[in-house]
Amino acid sequence: PNLFTEARVAPQLASHVIGDIRDADAVRLAMVAAQPEIVLHLAAQPLVRLSYDEPVATYATNVMGTLHVLEAARACGSVLALVNVTTDKCYDNKEWAWGYREIEPLGGHDPYSSSKACSEILTSAYRASYHGAGAPWIGSGRAGNVIGGGDWALDRILPDTFRALDAGKTLVIRHPGAIRPWQHVLEPLAGYLALAERLTTDGAPFASAWNFGPSDDDAQPVGWILDTVRGLCPSLRWEVEDRPAVHEAHFLKLDSSKARGTLGWQPRWTLATALTKTVEWHQAWTAGADMQAFSQQQIADYENGARNG
């Protein structure tokens, strides 16, 4: 399953094209056909463990795919603003206790993380090389570990949790002590839209990299996430994997002061609320609910809500 199908997104769109961003011609033709003013680039190979197994495909998608989008947007003529969405993992992670700022060095121990650092470098180069030459204003967005309804990806903690619950099995996890900047997916999406708007209206001052991470209190270990979900789903059982795992960061936080102070963006839902909303979405889907209506209601709840617990 996927969110696009389950929430019946296609009928809500003026048009859509299903393609592969590794195909430069396909990206160019889709861009020309759409003649967009704003481009949000979210396509990616987003999984750390898969990147170890498929490094070439990961770099082809996350680096060359980004290049194809940037070049298609530059050549299109209609595009005013472009936001490239990367990840918090693009930073050279020192495992330190404070959040990374946008000025920190980029890096990446694994193919996924380094591919996203490459995507950021590529974005910066296009921004420096082509701004003022009829090309769009370009920004990038770096979010934390997003959660939310409609995610069925492998090797993600909540989709894996729901699969275990639905099958009546014990969830096996890798790093219960790993701390991540968890946030509901609607949080960074609101940030990307705010950034795209300011790029369109104000240009240069907003053409840079931006963190859209949660509050410090919402950077919690994986074990805390599972214990909280177990409070909502008492049948959840979990245990720690006993075989060696590939390298993954153990501590990662973002400093989003720039977005809060300059864009006026800030998280609206606490992590506890985000987890509740995610569990409720999955339970509604399992019960056969109208997931388009349910998703739209959650979006409305988010838009109408202030910071809450």
Secondary structure, 3 states (H helix, E strand, C coil): CCHHHHCCCHHHCCCCCCCCCCCHHHHHHHHHHHCCCEEEECCCCCCHHHHHHCHHHHHHHHHHHHHHHHHHHHHHCCCCEEEEECCHHHECCCCCCCCECCCCCECCCCHHHHHHHHHHHHHHHHHHHHCCCCCCEEEEEEECEEECCCCCCCCCHHHHHHHHHHHCCCEEECCCCCEEEEEECHHHHHHHHHHHHHHHHHCHHHCCEEEECCCHHHEEEHHHHHHHHHHHCCCCCEEECCCCCCCCCCECCECCHHHHHHHCCCCCECHHHHHHHHHHHHHHHHCCCCHHHHHHHHHHHHHHCCCEC
